């Protein structure tokens, strides 16, 4: 399979999600260690629902990417920009996760987020990128902070799991707050020649 590299970092690159990836994607979204951190926990996920999800994403203008290892092109996770508003120059991060457990908590997700922010701010010309994260997802909150996100507010007791109530934390980052991706991009090389 030929894989398009949309944005490359040091260890991972982002490529457009493809229909051929839905079997792995559906497997991850049915794994409690993945879906409990996403808004997929109350959905029945199968190949048909994932195919429908990807088709709807294209129609809505949402952009979802596979997170792939540079070393061997294997897909280890997914991330995306949704609700892209080109007039007000804002968007939301969606479904950022590492599905392959061998790569969890090793900085691959943070690298992918930085690449996505670089793309959003420097290619799509966005000014504000936000994300909603459940308070019990400490690993993700740490990763977002590491990438420059700041807490903007919360939806109190927005999730109830096993009788426990959790806030949804609203985080965002502005273009002027983004220090840039630490990974040299082709865009930098192209613009530097002029």
N, CA, C and O of each residue as an XYZ file, in Angstrom:
776
protein
N       0.836     -1.186      0.000
C       0.000      0.000      0.000
C       0.875      1.242      0.000
O       1.821      1.336      0.782
N       0.569      2.186     -0.862
C       1.273      3.459     -0.898
C       0.570      4.401      0.073
O      -0.647      4.574      0.007
N       1.344      5.014      0.982
C       0.780      5.881      2.003
C       1.247      7.308      1.767
O       2.444      7.561      1.631
N       0.302      8.240      1.718
C       0.630      9.651      1.528
C       1.060     10.266      2.850
O       0.361     10.136      3.854
N       2.198     10.930      2.855
C       2.672     11.631      4.047
C       2.243     13.085      3.947
O       2.802     13.854      3.164
N       1.255     13.457      4.737
C       0.762     14.834      4.717
C       1.683     15.745      5.524
O       2.060     16.822      5.061
N       2.041     15.312      6.725
C       2.874     16.106      7.630
C       3.807     15.142      8.356
O       3.348     14.179      8.970
N       5.107     15.392      8.290
C       6.060     14.473      8.909
C       6.784     15.121     10.075
O       7.139     16.299     10.033
N       6.996     14.325     11.117
C       7.755     14.747     12.278
C       9.039     13.955     12.391
O       9.625     13.560     11.383
N       9.470     13.726     13.603
C      10.713     13.005     13.841
C      10.486     11.487     13.845
O      11.250     10.737     13.237
N       9.429     11.043     14.536
C       9.151      9.607     14.642
C       7.855      9.195     13.966
O       7.693      8.033     13.594
N       6.932     10.133     13.804
C       5.641      9.835     13.191
C       5.327     10.822     12.084
O       5.913     11.901     11.993
N       4.383     10.420     11.247
C       3.836     11.342     10.260
C       2.328     11.158     10.225
O       1.807     10.125     10.646
N       1.636     12.165      9.720
C       0.187     12.123      9.593
C      -0.162     11.905      8.130
O       0.355     12.589      7.246
N      -1.036     10.956      7.888
C      -1.517     10.707      6.537
C      -3.042     10.681      6.587
O      -3.618     10.327      7.616
N      -3.701     11.052      5.491
C      -5.161     11.016      5.496
C      -5.663      9.614      5.835
O      -5.143      8.620      5.329
N      -6.683      9.544      6.699
C      -7.282      8.239      7.007
C      -7.912      7.692      5.742
O      -8.513      8.427      4.958
N      -7.768      6.411      5.560
C      -8.257      5.765      4.360
C      -9.246      4.664      4.743
O      -9.166      4.088      5.828
N     -10.173      4.387      3.838
C     -11.151      3.326      4.068
C     -10.453      2.000      4.388
O     -10.975      1.197      5.162
N      -9.291      1.771      3.804
C      -8.582      0.507      4.045
C      -8.097      0.382      5.491
O      -7.719     -0.708      5.922
N      -8.102      1.497      6.251
C      -7.665      1.484      7.650
C      -8.788      1.163      8.632
O      -8.528      1.021      9.827
N     -10.024      1.046      8.163
C     -11.137      0.988      9.112
C     -11.165     -0.268      9.963
O     -11.717     -0.243     11.064
N     -10.588     -1.365      9.493
C     -10.603     -2.568     10.325
C      -9.767     -2.381     11.586
O     -10.186     -2.782     12.672
N      -8.586     -1.774     11.453
C      -7.744     -1.498     12.630
C      -8.418     -0.453     13.512
O      -8.443     -0.581     14.736
N      -8.959      0.575     12.879
C      -9.618      1.656     13.598
C     -10.788      1.120     14.427
O     -10.942      1.477     15.594
N     -11.606      0.266     13.821
C     -12.751     -0.318     14.535
C     -12.280     -1.191     15.694
O     -12.906     -1.204     16.754
N     -11.188     -1.917     15.500
C     -10.628     -2.746     16.575
C     -10.233     -1.872     17.771
O     -10.565     -2.190     18.913
N      -9.530     -0.781     17.505
C      -9.092      0.111     18.587
C     -10.280      0.710     19.326
O     -10.278      0.786     20.554
N     -11.295      1.135     18.579
C     -12.435      1.816     19.188
C     -13.358      0.871     19.949
O     -14.296      1.317     20.609
N     -13.102     -0.415     19.860
C     -13.829     -1.389     20.661
C     -13.001     -1.891     21.839
O     -13.438     -2.774     22.576
N     -11.817     -1.335     22.015
C     -10.935     -1.687     23.123
C     -11.183     -0.692     24.257
O     -11.031      0.515     24.068
N     -11.562     -1.194     25.427
C     -11.907     -0.322     26.554
C     -10.759      0.631     26.918
O     -11.009      1.754     27.356
N      -9.515      0.196     26.743
C      -8.376      1.054     27.072
C      -8.247      2.234     26.118
O      -7.554      3.203     26.427
N      -8.902      2.165     24.966
C      -8.919      3.286     24.022
C     -10.222      4.061     24.135
O     -10.203      5.278     24.318
N     -11.367      3.364     24.028
C     -12.628      4.091     23.913
C     -13.060      4.802     25.187
O     -13.849      5.745     25.118
N     -12.569      4.382     26.343
C     -12.983      5.054     27.578
C     -12.519      6.521     27.600
O     -13.107      7.354     28.290
N     -11.472      6.821     26.848
C     -10.949      8.191     26.800
C     -11.544      9.012     25.664
O     -11.259     10.203     25.537
N     -12.366      8.379     24.844
C     -12.981      9.060     23.705
C     -14.487      9.117     23.909
O     -15.016      8.538     24.858
N     -15.165      9.809     23.025
C     -16.623      9.827     23.077
C     -17.197      8.640     22.309
O     -18.304      8.720     21.777
N     -16.453      7.546     22.252
C     -16.900      6.365     21.515
C     -17.396      5.273     22.442
O     -17.760      4.195     21.974
N     -17.421      5.520     23.742
C     -17.725      4.456     24.693
C     -19.176      3.987     24.641
O     -19.464      2.857     25.036
N     -20.081      4.809     24.173
C     -21.488      4.407     24.146
C     -21.951      4.032     22.736
O     -23.146      3.862     22.495
N     -21.015      3.906     21.822
C     -21.364      3.576     20.448
C     -20.997      2.135     20.131
O     -20.048      1.583     20.689
N     -21.751      1.545     19.242
C     -21.397      0.238     18.712
C     -20.558      0.506     17.472
O     -21.036      1.092     16.501
N     -19.304      0.071     17.514
C     -18.372      0.351     16.421
C     -18.138     -0.923     15.620
O     -17.724     -1.949     16.160
N     -18.409     -0.838     14.331
C     -18.084     -1.935     13.423
C     -17.597     -1.324     12.115
O     -17.511     -0.102     11.992
N     -17.280     -2.161     11.148
C     -16.727     -1.645      9.897
C     -17.693     -0.703      9.191
O     -17.273      0.293      8.602
N     -18.977     -1.012      9.248
C     -19.963     -0.158      8.577
C     -20.082      1.211      9.248
O     -20.163      2.231      8.564
N     -20.094      1.237     10.601
C     -20.183      2.541     11.282
C     -18.930      3.374     11.030
O     -19.018      4.597     10.921
N     -17.765      2.734     10.935
C     -16.535      3.477     10.661
C     -16.502      3.994      9.225
O     -16.030      5.102      8.974
N     -16.996      3.201      8.293
C     -17.086      3.643      6.893
C     -18.018      4.863      6.810
O     -17.708      5.851      6.144
N     -19.154      4.774      7.494
C     -20.104      5.881      7.532
C     -19.465      7.120      8.183
O     -19.637      8.242      7.707
N     -18.731      6.897      9.273
C     -18.046      7.991      9.970
C     -17.080      8.719      9.031
O     -17.091      9.948      8.967
N     -16.248      7.971      8.305
C     -15.275      8.591      7.402
C     -15.952      9.324      6.251
O     -15.513     10.406      5.862
N     -17.009      8.749      5.708
C     -17.733      9.425      4.630
C     -18.366     10.721      5.115
O     -18.322     11.731      4.412
N     -18.956     10.709      6.311
C     -19.538     11.927      6.879
C     -18.470     12.973      7.144
O     -18.692     14.162      6.919
N     -17.311     12.535      7.623
C     -16.215     13.472      7.908
C     -15.825     14.226      6.643
O     -15.616     15.439      6.679
N     -15.727     13.515      5.533
C     -15.377     14.166      4.260
C     -16.437     15.180      3.861
O     -16.111     16.288      3.434
N     -17.709     14.804      4.000
C     -18.803     15.708      3.637
C     -18.828     16.954      4.518
O     -19.156     18.042      4.046
N     -18.481     16.798      5.801
C     -18.503     17.922      6.746
C     -17.251     18.795      6.669
O     -17.198     19.852      7.298
N     -16.254     18.370      5.914
C     -15.010     19.129      5.834
C     -14.063     18.844      6.990
O     -13.045     19.520      7.138
N     -14.392     17.841      7.820
C     -13.494     17.446      8.909
C     -12.283     16.737      8.302
O     -12.388     16.092      7.259
N     -11.145     16.866      8.962
C      -9.924     16.253      8.451
C      -9.356     15.305      9.504
O      -8.887     15.734     10.558
N      -9.408     14.008      9.201
C      -8.880     12.984     10.104
C      -7.620     12.390      9.501
O      -7.522     12.179      8.292
N      -6.659     12.125     10.379
C      -5.369     11.599      9.950
C      -5.018     10.328     10.709
O      -5.353     10.169     11.883
N      -4.346      9.440     10.020
C      -3.722      8.300     10.674
C      -2.379      8.783     11.212
O      -1.678      9.551     10.554
N      -2.029      8.329     12.405
C      -0.696      8.585     12.944
C       0.121      7.342     12.590
O      -0.195      6.238     13.032
N       1.167      7.528     11.796
C       1.971      6.399     11.318
C       3.431      6.570     11.712
O       3.945      7.687     11.779
N       4.081      5.456     11.968
C       5.511      5.462     12.279
C       6.310      5.715     11.007
O       6.040      5.110      9.969
N       7.284      6.600     11.085
C       8.161      6.854      9.941
C       8.966      5.592      9.620
O       9.224      5.298      8.453
N       9.357      4.857     10.646
C      10.217      3.684     10.466
C       9.626      2.626      9.543
O      10.346      2.061      8.719
N       8.317      2.344      9.664
C       7.754      1.247      8.872
C       6.348      1.511      8.326
O       5.708      0.591      7.816
N       5.865      2.732      8.421
C       4.542      3.140      7.913
C       3.363      2.532      8.656
O       2.222      2.717      8.234
N       3.601      1.807      9.759
C       2.474      1.198     10.464
C       1.647      2.265     11.181
O       2.182      3.227     11.730
N       0.329      2.066     11.160
C      -0.582      3.004     11.805
C      -0.650      2.669     13.295
O      -0.887      1.523     13.676
N      -0.434      3.700     14.140
C      -0.470      3.485     15.584
C      -1.579      4.285     16.268
O      -1.836      4.089     17.455
N      -2.233      5.176     15.539
C      -3.279      5.988     16.146
C      -3.948      6.897     15.146
O      -3.817      6.722     13.935
N      -4.666      7.869     15.670
C      -5.444      8.768     14.824
C      -5.616     10.119     15.513
O      -5.576     10.222     16.739
N      -5.809     11.150     14.691
C      -6.104     12.486     15.209
C      -6.839     13.251     14.116
O      -6.886     12.811     12.967
N      -7.405     14.380     14.470
C      -8.126     15.126     13.453
C      -8.462     16.539     13.867
O      -8.402     16.903     15.041
N      -8.816     17.322     12.870
C      -9.355     18.667     13.063
C     -10.796     18.640     12.579
O     -11.073     18.229     11.452
N     -11.718     19.082     13.438
C     -13.131     19.089     13.081
C     -13.711     20.485     13.305
O     -13.078     21.363     13.891
N     -14.931     20.652     12.817
C     -15.639     21.932     12.942
C     -14.738     23.080     12.495
O     -14.648     24.112     13.161
N     -14.079     22.883     11.368
C     -13.160     23.896     10.840
C     -13.979     25.072     10.327
O     -14.808     24.919      9.430
N     -13.745     26.230     10.893
C     -14.456     27.462     10.555
C     -13.435     28.425      9.960
O     -12.694     29.085     10.689
N     -13.401     28.501      8.622
C     -12.400     29.325      7.942
C     -12.683     30.816      8.078
O     -11.765     31.628      7.963
N     -13.921     31.183      8.318
C     -14.246     32.603      8.483
C     -13.711     33.125      9.815
O     -13.054     34.165      9.860
N     -13.992     32.406     10.891
C     -13.531     32.823     12.212
C     -12.187     32.204     12.583
O     -11.669     32.439     13.675
N     -11.626     31.415     11.674
C     -10.289     30.822     11.805
C     -10.129     30.006     13.090
O      -9.204     30.219     13.874
N     -11.065     29.062     13.280
C     -10.985     28.199     14.455
C     -11.373     26.772     14.074
O     -12.021     26.531     13.055
N     -10.956     25.836     14.925
C     -11.282     24.419     14.736
C     -11.124     23.716     16.067
O     -10.646     24.296     17.043
N     -11.535     22.447     16.091
C     -11.380     21.622     17.293
C     -10.549     20.396     16.952
O     -10.624     19.862     15.846
N      -9.750     19.960     17.928
C      -9.093     18.660     17.807
C     -10.131     17.600     18.124
O     -11.012     17.809     18.957
N     -10.022     16.460     17.453
C     -10.964     15.387     17.726
C     -10.282     14.035     17.667
O      -9.398     13.806     16.842
N     -10.705     13.140     18.554
C     -10.288     11.741     18.549
C      -8.785     11.576     18.429
O      -8.315     10.795     17.602
N      -8.037     12.285     19.226
C      -6.588     12.104     19.266
C      -6.306     10.908     20.170
O      -6.604     10.942     21.364
N      -5.737      9.860     19.602
C      -5.425      8.699     20.428
C      -4.365      7.830     19.772
O      -4.209      7.817     18.551
N      -3.648      7.110     20.609
C      -2.722      6.073     20.171
C      -3.423      4.751     20.462
O      -3.699      4.438     21.620
N      -3.709      3.985     19.437
C      -4.442      2.734     19.586
C      -3.557      1.526     19.842
O      -3.990      0.548     20.451
N      -2.333      1.594     19.382
C      -1.393      0.495     19.606
C      -0.759      0.689     20.981
O       0.016      1.623     21.185
N      -1.085     -0.184     21.911
C      -0.693      0.010     23.314
C       0.817      0.049     23.527
O       1.275      0.639     24.505
N       1.591     -0.551     22.655
C       3.055     -0.521     22.802
C       3.611      0.893     22.648
O       4.742      1.160     23.054
N       2.820      1.806     22.063
C       3.283      3.167     21.804
C       2.608      4.213     22.692
O       2.829      5.411     22.520
N       1.792      3.763     23.633
C       1.083      4.666     24.536
C       2.050      5.214     25.586
O       2.927      4.507     26.082
N       1.864      6.486     25.906
C       2.623      7.154     26.971
C       4.120      7.238     26.668
O       4.951      7.168     27.574
N       4.454      7.390     25.380
C       5.857      7.498     24.977
C       6.110      8.727     24.113
O       7.143      8.824     23.450
N       5.158      9.673     24.120
C       5.345     10.929     23.404
C       4.890     10.933     21.956
O       4.986     11.966     21.293
N       4.402      9.821     21.447
C       3.950      9.777     20.052
C       2.699     10.640     19.850
O       2.561     11.306     18.824
N       1.789     10.626     20.834
C       0.583     11.448     20.736
C       0.910     12.933     20.754
O       0.340     13.705     19.983
N       1.822     13.335     21.627
C       2.230     14.751     21.691
C       2.871     15.186     20.378
O       2.619     16.289     19.894
N       3.703     14.315     19.802
C       4.328     14.651     18.517
C       3.259     14.841     17.449
O       3.334     15.776     16.651
N       2.260     13.955     17.431
C       1.184     14.067     16.453
C       0.380     15.356     16.665
O       0.000     16.012     15.695
N       0.119     15.720     17.920
C      -0.620     16.954     18.207
C       0.158     18.167     17.709
O      -0.427     19.069     17.109
N       1.471     18.203     17.949
C       2.287     19.323     17.468
C       2.255     19.422     15.944
O       2.191     20.521     15.394
N       2.299     18.292     15.272
C       2.208     18.296     13.811
C       0.844     18.817     13.357
O       0.754     19.581     12.396
N      -0.215     18.401     14.051
C      -1.560     18.842     13.713
C      -1.726     20.347     13.958
O      -2.358     21.045     13.165
N      -1.154     20.837     15.058
C      -1.195     22.276     15.334
C      -0.430     23.060     14.275
O      -0.894     24.103     13.815
N       0.733     22.561     13.890
C       1.531     23.202     12.851
C       0.719     23.296     11.559
O       0.692     24.343     10.912
N       0.069     22.214     11.194
C      -0.775     22.182     10.007
C      -1.936     23.175     10.144
O      -2.208     23.950      9.228
N      -2.615     23.144     11.290
C      -3.761     24.029     11.502
C      -3.400     25.504     11.472
O      -4.088     26.306     10.842
N      -2.323     25.858     12.152
C      -1.953     27.274     12.227
C      -1.214     27.769     10.981
O      -1.444     28.894     10.538
N      -0.347     26.961     10.421
C       0.516     27.438      9.345
C       0.054     27.083      7.943
O       0.466     27.733      6.983
N      -0.791     26.071      7.797
C      -1.320     25.726      6.473
C      -2.773     26.182      6.339
O      -3.137     26.822      5.353
N      -3.600     25.852      7.334
C      -5.011     26.252      7.278
C      -5.235     27.686      7.753
O      -6.332     28.224      7.604
N      -4.199     28.306      8.323
C      -4.257     29.701      8.779
C      -5.291     29.917      9.880
O      -5.961     30.949      9.919
N      -5.416     28.939     10.772
C      -6.340     29.064     11.893
C      -5.741     29.963     12.968
O      -4.526     30.156     13.023
N      -6.592     30.505     13.812
C      -6.138     31.340     14.920
C      -6.368     30.666     16.269
O      -5.621     30.917     17.214
N      -7.391     29.814     16.377
C      -7.727     29.168     17.642
C      -8.046     27.702     17.390
O      -8.855     27.366     16.525
N      -7.397     26.838     18.160
C      -7.699     25.411     18.108
C      -8.024     24.968     19.525
O      -7.243     25.193     20.449
N      -9.175     24.341     19.690
C      -9.622     23.924     21.018
C      -9.789     22.412     21.069
O      -9.795     21.731     20.044
N      -9.925     21.908     22.290
C     -10.145     20.482     22.488
C     -10.930     20.294     23.776
O     -10.775     21.061     24.727
N     -11.761     19.283     23.802
C     -12.536     18.923     24.993
C     -11.951     17.621     25.535
O     -11.778     16.657     24.790
N     -11.651     17.595     26.824
C     -11.003     16.432     27.418
C     -11.609     16.150     28.790
O     -11.727     17.054     29.617
N     -11.990     14.904     29.030
C     -12.563     14.530     30.320
C     -11.500     14.627     31.414
O     -10.341     14.281     31.190
N     -11.894     15.093     32.581
C     -10.962     15.342     33.682
C     -10.206     14.098     34.124
O      -9.088     14.220     34.625
N     -10.773     12.903     33.958
C     -10.060     11.705     34.390
C      -8.960     11.292     33.405
O      -8.157     10.410     33.711
N      -8.918     11.913     32.243
C      -7.901     11.578     31.249
C      -6.639     12.409     31.497
O      -6.296     13.293     30.713
N      -5.970     12.108     32.588
C      -4.799     12.893     33.004
C      -3.668     12.839     31.981
O      -2.962     13.827     31.778
N      -3.498     11.689     31.340
C      -2.435     11.539     30.345
C      -2.646     12.530     29.193
O      -1.697     13.185     28.761
N      -3.871     12.642     28.699
C      -4.161     13.573     27.609
C      -4.019     15.020     28.066
O      -3.473     15.848     27.338
N      -4.506     15.330     29.263
C      -4.381     16.703     29.775
C      -2.915     17.110     29.866
O      -2.562     18.243     29.540
N      -2.070     16.199     30.303
C      -0.626     16.465     30.391
C      -0.045     16.700     28.997
O       0.772     17.600     28.805
N      -0.465     15.897     28.038
C       0.021     16.033     26.663
C      -0.411     17.368     26.056
O       0.393     18.045     25.416
N      -1.675     17.751     26.253
C      -2.154     19.030     25.716
C      -1.395     20.202     26.334
O      -1.033     21.144     25.630
N      -1.154     20.152     27.639
C      -0.388     21.217     28.307
C       1.025     21.284     27.741
O       1.554     22.370     27.501
N       1.626     20.135     27.531
C       2.978     20.053     26.969
C       3.032     20.705     25.580
O       4.052     21.280     25.201
N       1.941     20.611     24.833
C       1.871     21.177     23.485
C       1.451     22.643     23.480
O       1.387     23.255     22.414
N       1.164     23.217     24.641
C       0.860     24.648     24.731
C      -0.590     25.011     24.974
O      -0.916     26.196     25.041
N      -1.471     24.033     25.110
C      -2.879     24.334     25.374
C      -3.043     24.909     26.779
O      -2.299     24.562     27.697
N      -4.024     25.789     26.930
C      -4.361     26.366     28.221
C      -5.824     26.036     28.547
O      -6.652     25.894     27.647
N      -6.124     25.918     29.827
C      -7.501     25.648     30.242
C      -8.352     26.892     30.002
O      -8.001     27.988     30.438
N      -9.465     26.712     29.310
C     -10.356     27.820     28.993
C     -11.667     27.738     29.771
O     -12.420     28.711     29.821
N     -11.943     26.586     30.376
C     -13.175     26.426     31.137
C     -13.506     24.956     31.279
O     -12.674     24.089     31.014
N     -14.744     24.683     31.706
C     -15.161     23.290     31.812
C     -16.685     23.184     31.765
O     -17.413     24.130     32.067
N     -17.124     22.017     31.383
C     -18.530     21.646     31.509
C     -18.592     20.755     32.741
O     -18.074     19.639     32.727
N     -19.214     21.237     33.794
C     -19.220     20.536     35.070
C     -20.067     19.272     35.022
O     -21.177     19.260     34.490
N     -19.507     18.207     35.595
C     -20.179     16.913     35.699
C     -20.804     16.480     34.364
O     -21.941     16.010     34.323
N     -20.054     16.643     33.295
C     -20.561     16.376     31.951
C     -20.547     14.898     31.577
O     -21.229     14.488     30.638
N     -19.776     14.100     32.305
C     -19.726     12.659     32.034
C     -20.013     11.899     33.321
O     -19.517     12.245     34.394
N     -20.820     10.860     33.188
C     -21.112      9.986     34.326
C     -20.738      8.573     33.917
O     -21.328      8.004     32.999
N     -19.747      8.007     34.609
C     -19.279      6.657     34.331
C     -19.254      5.886     35.643
O     -18.608      6.299     36.606
N     -19.958      4.770     35.670
C     -20.064      3.930     36.871
C     -20.513      4.749     38.094
O     -20.047      4.521     39.210
N     -21.412      5.691     37.864
C     -21.959      6.505     38.937
C     -21.090      7.680     39.349
O     -21.521      8.508     40.152
N     -19.871      7.774     38.817
C     -18.979      8.897     39.127
C     -19.149      9.999     38.096
O     -19.287      9.732     36.903
N     -19.139     11.238     38.566
C     -19.336     12.394     37.691
C     -17.995     13.088     37.454
O     -17.222     13.321     38.383
N     -17.739     13.414     36.171
C     -16.474     14.024     35.772
C     -16.736     15.267     34.925
O     -17.665     15.301     34.119
N     -15.910     16.277     35.121
C     -15.982     17.476     34.296
C     -15.347     17.210     32.934
O     -14.423     16.405     32.818
N     -15.848     17.893     31.906
C     -15.170     17.970     30.620
C     -14.394     19.276     30.614
O     -14.981     20.347     30.766
N     -13.092     19.197     30.440
C     -12.229     20.375     30.457
C     -12.102     20.915     29.038
O     -11.843     20.163     28.097
N     -12.286     22.222     28.893
C     -12.129     22.893     27.613
C     -10.736     23.510     27.599
O     -10.393     24.310     28.471
N      -9.941     23.135     26.609
C      -8.600     23.694     26.458
C      -8.499     24.324     25.078
O      -9.175     23.899     24.142
N      -7.657     25.336     24.958
C      -7.414     25.898     23.628
C      -6.016     26.497     23.547
O      -5.332     26.693     24.552
N      -5.627     26.776     22.321
C      -4.345     27.407     22.042
C      -4.546     28.367     20.873
O      -5.266     28.061     19.923
N      -3.907     29.523     20.955
C      -3.970     30.524     19.893
C      -2.733     30.411     19.016
O      -1.692     29.920     19.452
N      -2.855     30.868     17.781
C      -1.721     30.834     16.855
C      -0.515     31.557     17.453
O       0.615     31.091     17.312
N      -0.743     32.688     18.119
C       0.369     33.462     18.690
C       1.031     32.759     19.869
O       2.151     33.105     20.246
N       0.347     31.774     20.456
C       0.914     31.022     21.582
C       1.671     29.773     21.126
O       2.419     29.172     21.897
N       1.468     29.399     19.878
C       2.106     28.186     19.365
C       3.540     28.506     18.976
O       3.796     29.318     18.087
N       4.456     27.861     19.650
C       5.874     28.141     19.393
C       6.381     27.430     18.139
O       7.537     27.586     17.747
N       5.522     26.668     17.533
C       5.898     25.959     16.314
C       6.293     24.535     16.617
O       6.646     24.181     17.741
N       6.224     23.744     15.591
C       6.631     22.359     15.722
C       8.152     22.293     15.738
O       8.803     22.999     14.968
N       8.727     21.468     16.591
C      10.184     21.357     16.613
C      10.737     20.577     15.428
O      11.948     20.381     15.325
N       9.858     20.128     14.529
C      10.266     19.301     13.414
C      10.354     20.140     12.153
O       9.388     20.806     11.782
N      11.489     20.116     11.497
C      11.698     20.882     10.275
C      10.761     20.357      9.203
O      10.741     19.161      8.912
N       9.997     21.246      8.624
C       9.034     20.818      7.612
C       9.487     21.224      6.215
O      10.312     22.122      6.045
N       8.929     20.544      5.223
C       9.183     20.896      3.828
C       8.726     22.324      3.552
O       9.329     23.026      2.741
N       7.662     22.754      4.226
C       7.157     24.106      4.057
C       8.242     25.118      4.404
O       8.433     26.093      3.677
N       8.959     24.896      5.512
C      10.042     25.788      5.906
C      11.109     25.844      4.809
O      11.604     26.920      4.472
N      11.459     24.679      4.257
C      12.471     24.612      3.219
C      12.026     25.356      1.962
O      12.813     26.085      1.356
N      10.768     25.172      1.574
C      10.252     25.828      0.368
C      10.215     27.338      0.532
O      10.667     28.078     -0.342
N       9.668     27.797      1.672
C       9.550     29.238      1.896
C      10.907     29.903      2.086
O      11.071     31.083      1.777
N      11.872     29.154      2.591
C      13.209     29.697      2.831
C      13.927     30.029      1.507
O      14.821     30.874      1.487
N      13.539     29.370      0.411
C      14.205     29.593     -0.863
C      13.766     30.898     -1.534
O      14.386     31.326     -2.507
N      12.707     31.532     -1.027
C      12.232     32.775     -1.645
C      12.646     33.984     -0.876
O      12.323     35.105     -1.268
